[in-house]
Amino acid sequence: MKFIKNVRQEQWVIFFVHLSVWLMLFAAFSLFSLHRDESLPVFIVLLYCYGFFLFYLNYFFLTPGFLLPKKYLAFTISIVLIGVVSFSLIDPLIQHISMNDFIQNRQPGMDFPPSFDKFSRPLPPILSPGMLFLLATSLMFSSSIRIFQKLKREEDINRQYQHEKLNAELMLLRQQVNPHFLFNSLNNIHSLANRKSDLTTEAIAKLSAILRYMLKENSGREIPLTHEIEAIANYIDLQKLWMKNTIKVDFVAENIGENFYIEPFILNPLVENAFKYGSLPGVESIICIHLQMVGGWLQVKISNPVLREKLSPTTGMGIGVNNVIRRLELCYPGCFKMENARIGNVYQINLSMKLKKNEMDVNRA
């Protein structure tokens, strides 16, 4: 529907541009005739009709056939031929028809206009200002409009291509979340199963709930922030089952409104990496995850001890965080700020992102 609306809008713009051009040309011809003290309406009508013919001859054939494909020599020859024919044949013919019409319809006592002597003795073709003005305006305006349409069309095609390219990249990044999450979760459940823990069944149930949620919200649209937080809470519960009592999670979500929407699963990789690098079986650790809405901005602060030395200040937090950064660039350009640093034995991520309101309602409209 949006595409059809844009096409219709563009068609109306083109229509009004053409209408404006012809109104301006008619006004110019009329003023030109009055300036020369010509009271020959036939002269104006014929000149105007010939201008109409020249305009669309150039608009539909010469400009798209020669000028736009950069056949400049053929275009120049065509314009020269039009000029020769116009000055040597069309202009004298228009003047002759106009003069005869005036003579036949002249009322008794009506004086000949001052320009009558010129009509009876036509000037050399090069000195016909009316035809020169007609050629210049008709050809210039028609070429300009056609070139503008071509540039606009190319810009629209390029914008659509970039949009589709970014959408394809974003979809690929979204799909990468599922295997990454499954790989980590299955490893954790595998560890529980090896220990023959009674928590294995509960962990599988938790994972099933998360997967159902992922399938439900994998529509490509933004989802309520509360749903994303609920998914994070389920993931934390799943990790606690694996780590037993050796890990403590300080999870706080403050001032979270129901009307804020977020790109689905964009925060989960940050939480996953906090557990991946900040937890080990049998080792006590504290992971802090604080979420807060402040004036339409979601403030995310995540910190974890570095218990796996694969993490370094230069490599960052791995594929998961790199995925998040790229998705932020695509979905929130200019509306996010992310900082990550390792301070001693603690890794911190601070993310601020501006969220939209009622995004689902906007998309449905």
RODO-2510 file (C-alpha; in nm, 4 decimals, decimal comma):
residues 365
     n   res          X          Y          Z
     1     m     0,0000     0,0000     0,0000
     2     k     0,2847     0,2377     0,0792
     3     f     0,4464     0,1652    -0,2589
     4     i     0,1183     0,2310    -0,4450
     5     k     0,0712     0,5532    -0,2500
     6     n     0,4201     0,6719    -0,3458
     7     v     0,3600     0,5901    -0,7142
     8     r     0,0319     0,7794    -0,7177
     9     q     0,1904     1,0744    -0,5429
    10     e     0,4713     1,0822    -0,7974
    11     q     0,2208     1,0707    -1,0853
    12     w     0,0320     1,3661    -0,9421
    13     v     0,3567     1,5612    -0,9032
    14     i     0,4462     1,4955    -1,2687
    15     f     0,0964     1,6014    -1,3784
    16     f     0,1161     1,9312    -1,1901
    17     v     0,4675     1,9981    -1,3209
    18     h     0,3455     1,9583    -1,6808
    19     l     0,0377     2,1689    -1,6115
    20     s     0,2514     2,4419    -1,4533
    21     v     0,4885     2,4465    -1,7493
    22     w     0,2061     2,4887    -1,9984
    23     l     0,0378     2,7588    -1,7939
    24     m     0,3670     2,9487    -1,7759
    25     l     0,4225     2,9103    -2,1497
    26     f     0,0703     3,0294    -2,2283
    27     a     0,1168     3,3324    -2,0055
    28     a     0,4540     3,4035    -2,1656
    29     f     0,3125     3,3796    -2,5197
    30     s     0,0222     3,6057    -2,4282
    31     l     0,2464     3,8681    -2,2698
    32     f     0,4832     3,8462    -2,5630
    33     s     0,1977     3,9050    -2,8059
    34     l     0,0610     4,2016    -2,6083
    35     h     0,4092     4,3523    -2,5914
    36     r     0,4255     4,3413    -2,9702
    37     d     0,0714     4,4893    -2,9969
    38     e    -0,0597     4,1821    -3,1815
    39     s    -0,4321     4,1257    -3,1750
    40     l    -0,4141     3,7939    -3,3602
    41     p    -0,5384     3,5132    -3,1320
    42     v    -0,4781     3,2581    -3,4081
    43     f    -0,1083     3,3423    -3,3949
    44     i    -0,0959     3,2603    -3,0219
    45     v    -0,2973     2,9385    -3,0604
    46     l    -0,0849     2,8071    -3,3462
    47     l     0,2385     2,8961    -3,1727
    48     y     0,1148     2,7329    -2,8537
    49     c     0,0106     2,4115    -3,0351
    50     y     0,3461     2,3910    -3,2105
    51     g     0,5170     2,4356    -2,8745
    52     f     0,3057     2,1495    -2,7363
    53     f     0,4210     1,9298    -3,0253
    54     l     0,7882     2,0225    -2,9736
    55     f     0,7663     1,9703    -2,5983
    56     y     0,6404     1,6109    -2,6172
    57     l     0,8488     1,5244    -2,9232
    58     n     1,1538     1,6042    -2,7148
    59     y     1,0053     1,4608    -2,3940
    60     f     0,9069     1,1190    -2,5319
    61     f     1,1603     1,0653    -2,8124
    62     l     1,4634     1,2932    -2,8396
    63     t     1,5698     1,3208    -2,4740
    64     p     1,5154     0,9516    -2,3772
    65     g     1,6380     0,8323    -2,7171
    66     f     1,9511     1,0458    -2,7581
    67     l     2,0295     1,2755    -2,4634
    68     l     1,9899     1,0309    -2,1726
    69     p     2,1828     0,7485    -2,3476
    70     k     2,4588     1,0106    -2,4048
    71     k     2,4213     1,0174    -2,7827
    72     y     2,5047     1,3857    -2,7836
    73     l     2,5857     1,4156    -3,1544
    74     a     2,2521     1,2658    -3,2608
    75     f     2,0685     1,4866    -3,0111
    76     t     2,2469     1,8000    -3,1350
    77     i     2,1702     1,7165    -3,4990
    78     s     1,8045     1,6621    -3,4091
    79     i     1,7803     1,9981    -3,2360
    80     v     1,9508     2,1744    -3,5294
    81     l     1,7080     2,0127    -3,7743
    82     i     1,4124     2,1182    -3,5590
    83     g     1,5485     2,4739    -3,5550
    84     v     1,5944     2,4851    -3,9329
    85     v     1,2448     2,3489    -3,9986
    86     s     1,0892     2,5787    -3,7395
    87     f     1,2491     2,8994    -3,8674
    88     s     1,2300     2,8279    -4,2402
    89     l     0,8908     2,6540    -4,2693
    90     i     0,6772     2,6553    -3,9527
    91     d     0,7225     3,0183    -3,8492
    92     p     0,6410     3,1652    -4,1943
    93     l     0,3444     2,9291    -4,2208
    94     i     0,2058     3,0371    -3,8801
    95     q     0,2491     3,4021    -3,9719
    96     h     0,0778     3,3496    -4,3095
    97     i    -0,2206     3,1647    -4,1569
    98     s    -0,2541     3,4284    -3,8857
    99     m    -0,2456     3,7129    -4,1367
   100     n    -0,5092     3,5524    -4,3614
   101     d    -0,7341     3,4845    -4,0633
   102     f    -0,7081     3,8464    -3,9564
   103     i    -0,7903     3,9751    -4,3058
   104     q    -1,0908     3,7457    -4,3411
   105     n    -1,2333     3,8312    -3,9982
   106     r    -1,1464     4,1990    -3,9907
   107     q    -1,4444     4,4146    -3,9042
   108     p    -1,5175     4,7302    -4,1021
   109     g    -1,3208     5,0232    -3,9701
   110     m    -1,0715     4,8018    -3,7859
   111     d    -0,7167     4,9229    -3,8356
   112     f    -0,4366     4,6833    -3,9138
   113     p    -0,2106     4,6212    -3,6161
   114     p     0,1413     4,7644    -3,6358
   115     s     0,2780     4,4124    -3,6767
   116     f     0,0775     4,3598    -3,9963
   117     d     0,3547     4,5098    -4,2068
   118     k     0,5900     4,2537    -4,0581
   119     f     0,3523     3,9698    -4,1426
   120     s     0,3185     4,0939    -4,4998
   121     r     0,6966     4,1184    -4,5243
   122     p     0,8332     3,8343    -4,3101
   123     l     1,1644     3,8961    -4,1401
   124     p     1,4588     3,6634    -4,2014
   125     p     1,4168     3,3387    -4,0033
   126     i     1,6997     3,4191    -3,7648
   127     l     1,5204     3,7372    -3,6526
   128     s     1,1952     3,5665    -3,5432
   129     p     1,1975     3,6162    -3,1635
   130     g     0,8647     3,4365    -3,1080
   131     m     0,9863     3,1105    -3,2590
   132     l     1,3232     3,1427    -3,0865
   133     f     1,1485     3,1834    -2,7502
   134     l     0,9196     2,8884    -2,8280
   135     l     1,2079     2,6568    -2,9179
   136     a     1,4153     2,7539    -2,6141
   137     t     1,1361     2,7125    -2,3588
   138     s     0,9769     2,3957    -2,5013
   139     l     1,3007     2,2047    -2,5492
   140     m     1,4633     2,3244    -2,2280
   141     f     1,1652     2,2458    -2,0049
   142     s     1,0949     1,9068    -2,1617
   143     s     1,4582     1,7952    -2,1315
   144     s     1,4824     1,9246    -1,7744
   145     i     1,1688     1,7411    -1,6604
   146     r     1,2784     1,4182    -1,8288
   147     i     1,6265     1,4347    -1,6745
   148     f     1,4782     1,5092    -1,3321
   149     q     1,2473     1,2059    -1,3610
   150     k     1,5410     0,9839    -1,4558
   151     l     1,7500     1,1040    -1,1623
   152     k     1,4542     1,0632    -0,9251
   153     r     1,3877     0,7103    -1,0520
   154     e     1,7529     0,6136    -1,0134
   155     e     1,7548     0,7563    -0,6616
   156     d     1,4406     0,5593    -0,5709
   157     i     1,5869     0,2383    -0,7143
   158     n     1,9123     0,2897    -0,5267
   159     r     1,7273     0,3662    -0,2033
   160     q     1,5114     0,0557    -0,2461
   161     y     1,8205    -0,1538    -0,3175
   162     q     1,9962    -0,0256    -0,0064
   163     h     1,6813    -0,0849     0,1992
   164     e     1,6491    -0,4432     0,0770
   165     k     2,0201    -0,5021     0,1305
   166     l     2,0032    -0,3791     0,4894
   167     n     1,6884    -0,5828     0,5532
   168     a     1,8621    -0,8945     0,4231
   169     e     2,1622    -0,8285     0,6454
   170     l     1,9393    -0,7633     0,9456
   171     m     1,7462    -1,0856     0,8840
   172     l     2,0733    -1,2775     0,8670
   173     l     2,1859    -1,1254     1,1964
   174     r     1,8526    -1,2178     1,3569
   175     q     1,8875    -1,5747     1,2381
   176     q     2,2360    -1,5932     1,3874
   177     v     2,0884    -1,5336     1,7338
   178     n     1,9035    -1,8643     1,7405
   179     p     2,1991    -2,0985     1,6689
   180     h     2,4218    -1,9018     1,9062
   181     f     2,1661    -1,9250     2,1849
   182     l     2,0900    -2,2918     2,1172
   183     f     2,4573    -2,3852     2,1125
   184     n     2,5211    -2,2307     2,4561
   185     s     2,1979    -2,3619     2,6108
   186     l     2,2412    -2,7166     2,4835
   187     n     2,5958    -2,7210     2,6158
   188     n     2,4636    -2,6219     2,9567
   189     i     2,1880    -2,8865     2,9526
   190     h     2,4426    -3,1424     2,8346
   191     s     2,6507    -3,0609     3,1393
   192     l     2,3470    -3,1178     3,3656
   193     a     2,2708    -3,4462     3,1928
   194     n     2,6297    -3,5676     3,2410
   195     r     2,5938    -3,5038     3,6123
   196     k     2,2555    -3,6841     3,6017
   197     s     2,1045    -3,3842     3,7708
   198     d     1,7366    -3,3773     3,8580
   199     l     1,7327    -3,0252     3,7149
   200     t     1,7779    -3,1499     3,3582
   201     t     1,4031    -3,1847     3,3003
   202     e     1,3350    -2,8380     3,4377
   203     a     1,6141    -2,6932     3,2186
   204     i     1,4655    -2,8547     2,9082
   205     a     1,1243    -2,7106     2,9982
   206     k     1,2774    -2,3643     3,0408
   207     l     1,4554    -2,3932     2,7065
   208     s     1,1320    -2,5045     2,5383
   209     a     0,9519    -2,1982     2,6749
   210     i     1,2258    -1,9705     2,5453
   211     l     1,2209    -2,1349     2,2023
   212     r     0,8440    -2,0966     2,1781
   213     y     0,8868    -1,7300     2,2578
   214     m     1,1597    -1,6926     1,9958
   215     l     0,9406    -1,8509     1,7285
   216     k     0,6455    -1,6355     1,8277
   217     e     0,8367    -1,3069     1,8161
   218     n     1,0471    -1,3842     1,5070
   219     s     0,8239    -1,1752     1,2770
   220     g     1,0802    -0,9052     1,2062
   221     r     0,8809    -0,6394     1,3897
   222     e     0,9759    -0,4689     1,7106
   223     i     0,8302    -0,6253     2,0229
   224     p     0,7258    -0,4838     2,3616
   225     l     1,0223    -0,4217     2,5887
   226     t     0,8484    -0,6214     2,8602
   227     h     0,8635    -0,9312     2,6385
   228     e     1,2366    -0,8910     2,5887
   229     i     1,2875    -0,8550     2,9638
   230     e     1,0773    -1,1659     3,0252
   231     a     1,2986    -1,3597     2,7823
   232     i     1,6083    -1,2382     2,9691
   233     a     1,4589    -1,3474     3,3008
   234     n     1,3883    -1,6966     3,1596
   235     y     1,7440    -1,7207     3,0315
   236     i     1,8803    -1,6205     3,3733
   237     d     1,6688    -1,8892     3,5390
   238     l     1,8030    -2,1425     3,2922
   239     q     2,1610    -2,0453     3,3731
   240     k     2,0981    -2,0677     3,7462
   241     l     1,9798    -2,4249     3,7033
   242     w     2,3103    -2,5109     3,5413
   243     m     2,5325    -2,3192     3,7830
   244     k     2,3398    -2,4196     4,0988
   245     n     2,4269    -2,1815     4,3824
   246     t     2,7746    -2,0761     4,2669
   247     i     2,6476    -1,7723     4,0757
   248     k     2,4508    -1,4717     4,1944
   249     v     2,2621    -1,2504     3,9501
   250     d     2,1700    -0,8931     4,0382
   251     f     1,8895    -0,8432     3,7829
   252     v     1,6961    -0,5144     3,8090
   253     a     1,4445    -0,3669     3,5617
   254     e     1,3145    -0,0231     3,6642
   255     n     1,0551     0,2120     3,5156
   256     i     0,9758    -0,0250     3,2274
   257     g     0,6615     0,0952     3,0515
   258     e     0,4256    -0,1222     2,8504
   259     n     0,4296     0,1134     2,5502
   260     f     0,7999     0,0910     2,4591
   261     y     0,9121    -0,1414     2,1790
   262     i     1,2512    -0,2886     2,0966
   263     e     1,4240    -0,4982     1,8297
   264     p     1,3681    -0,8618     1,9367
   265     f     1,6540    -1,0503     2,1061
   266     i     1,8940    -0,7578     2,0787
   267     l     1,9806    -0,7665     2,4511
   268     n     2,0019    -1,1431     2,4949
   269     p     2,3501    -1,1807     2,3392
   270     l     2,4864    -0,9289     2,5927
   271     v     2,3412    -1,1333     2,8786
   272     e     2,4630    -1,4582     2,7224
   273     n     2,8188    -1,3278     2,6999
   274     a     2,8079    -1,2124     3,0614
   275     f     2,7344    -1,5712     3,1655
   276     k     2,9704    -1,7220     2,9115
   277     y     3,2743    -1,5282     3,0338
   278     g     3,1642    -1,4540     3,3912
   279     s     3,0641    -1,7939     3,5226
   280     l     3,2339    -2,1277     3,5807
   281     p     3,1041    -2,4393     3,7559
   282     g     3,2086    -2,4387     4,1180
   283     v     3,3356    -2,0783     4,1085
   284     e     3,1385    -1,8091     4,2871
   285     s     3,0692    -1,4935     4,0846
   286     i     2,8260    -1,2037     4,0650
   287     i     2,6707    -1,0832     3,7383
   288     c     2,4922    -0,7480     3,7408
   289     i     2,2230    -0,6690     3,4856
   290     h     2,0473    -0,3350     3,5325
   291     l     1,7794    -0,2025     3,2943
   292     q     1,6132     0,1356     3,3342
   293     m     1,3998     0,3644     3,1163
   294     v     1,4930     0,7320     3,1382
   295     g     1,3046     0,9771     2,9174
   296     g     1,2472     0,7338     2,6305
   297     w     1,6015     0,5934     2,6505
   298     l     1,6762     0,2434     2,7725
   299     q     1,9866     0,2371     2,9922
   300     v     2,1525    -0,1039     3,0029
   301     k     2,4422    -0,1778     3,2382
   302     i     2,5939    -0,5250     3,2484
   303     s     2,9042    -0,6275     3,4394
   304     n     3,0646    -0,9639     3,5038
   305     p     3,3944    -1,0995     3,6352
   306     v     3,6333    -1,2284     3,3713
   307     l     3,6723    -1,5971     3,4532
   308     r     3,7680    -1,7091     3,1034
   309     e     4,0927    -1,5605     2,9722
   310     k     3,9808    -1,5854     2,6096
   311     l     3,8331    -1,2413     2,6694
   312     s     4,0739    -0,9522     2,6186
   313     p     4,0397    -0,5740     2,5873
   314     t     4,1111    -0,5945     2,2142
   315     t     3,8907    -0,8855     2,1112
   316     g     3,5850    -0,7706     2,3033
   317     m     3,3021    -1,0040     2,3909
   318     g     3,2953    -1,2135     2,0739
   319     i     3,0448    -1,2820     1,7983
   320     g     2,7372    -1,2142     2,0113
   321     v     2,8257    -0,8540     2,0956
   322     n     2,9507    -0,7828     1,7438
   323     n     2,6115    -0,9025     1,6219
   324     v     2,4383    -0,6644     1,8634
   325     i     2,6506    -0,3679     1,7546
   326     r     2,5714    -0,4249     1,3873
   327     r     2,1993    -0,4634     1,4578
   328     l     2,2063    -0,1406     1,6585
   329     e     2,3675     0,0353     1,3626
   330     l     2,0925    -0,0898     1,1316
   331     c     1,7898    -0,0461     1,3598
   332     y     1,8896     0,2551     1,5717
   333     p     2,1220     0,4731     1,3589
   334     g     2,2257     0,7770     1,5590
   335     c     2,0017     0,6683     1,8473
   336     f     2,2323     0,4516     2,0534
   337     k     2,5610     0,4659     2,2379
   338     m     2,7528     0,1592     2,3494
   339     e     3,0700     0,1428     2,5566
   340     n     3,2503    -0,1687     2,6745
   341     a     3,5668    -0,1904     2,8757
   342     r     3,7602    -0,4260     3,0974
   343     i     3,8549    -0,2706     3,4294
   344     g     4,0814    -0,5032     3,6201
   345     n     3,9055    -0,8358     3,6358
   346     v     3,5590    -0,6970     3,5594
   347     y     3,4080    -0,6488     3,2170
   348     q     3,1411    -0,3781     3,1770
   349     i     2,8980    -0,2901     2,9019
   350     n     2,7010     0,0356     2,9065
   351     l     2,4343     0,0719     2,6386
   352     s     2,1911     0,3572     2,5840
   353     m     1,9297     0,3256     2,3097
   354     k     1,6268     0,5359     2,2229
   355     l     1,3138     0,3242     2,1963
   356     k     0,9954     0,3894     2,0013
   357     k     0,6442     0,3848     2,1347
   358     n     0,3616     0,1733     1,9945
   359     e     0,5768     0,0495     1,7070
   360     m     0,3490    -0,2500     1,6506
   361     d     0,0472    -0,0242     1,5994
   362     v     0,2416     0,1914     1,3544
   363     n     0,3472    -0,1134     1,1487
   364     r    -0,0049    -0,2489     1,1354
   365     a    -0,1323     0,0869     1,0081
***
